[in-house]
């Protein structure tokens, strides 16, 4: 990470710190069509991305471009309504800037959501899938570049990319609420094209259950910083070649919208359980002034 990146994160943190009513403990990134969750936060305070230094307004429909601060049963939450992606031409450092800034504000758990194409033939559109692991197939990594020992190790451990404890919390909540769910491995591709049928077969052979164009960079950057990471994919469509139809972003948004209420109910049950259990290396090693 070069010093310019560090300066940018510092500017975001300074800006938010002056504005926000409280420092969040849990951050949620809401994927395509999934921004609707944010309206269920209590004591809401929102800031459009345009006002935040180095934030980008997402160019993709279904990503609103606002950060909301609010509470769920007293837990302080930051919810990002939409993200910007690598395929939009942003650098990996830019894609993970919100993750790094939120860690610096004290967030200990990052809850990632996304819209994804189903690869596993047992999946269907509308399924909610707990992310158990991922394959980074983006051809890049947010930690590429100069070592930043104050942020985390040069070679971060990725043996538990998605917290087992959080997966257990998600499963217990889903069972209590009788919400059907699946578990799977997310393949993160660069996009922006949807996959070809041959690529979908390849991804299945490689062990992917679902595929998308986000999540992996945030997960890597968050693990580097010592955060706990968890995630849910919303299967908005079966990936190319599985069904006899073409794919488009409208279908992705429509399916996401149809599942958002169930997802919201699930998340509202889970968030109060995400209290910080174990001491994390961050922010004691946080290089940013606070
Ligand atoms: N492929 C990649 N990304 C996606 C898909 C898909 O089929 N659906 C939603 N995001």
Boltz pocket constraint, residues with backbone or C-beta under 6 A from the ligand:
constraints:
  - pocket:
      binder: B
      contacts: [[A, 115], [A, 116], [A, 117], [A, 118], [A, 193], [A, 194], [A, 195], [A, 211], [A, 212], [A, 213], [A, 234], [A, 236], [A, 237], [A, 238], [A, 239], [A, 240], [A, 247], [A, 252]]
      max_distance: 6.0
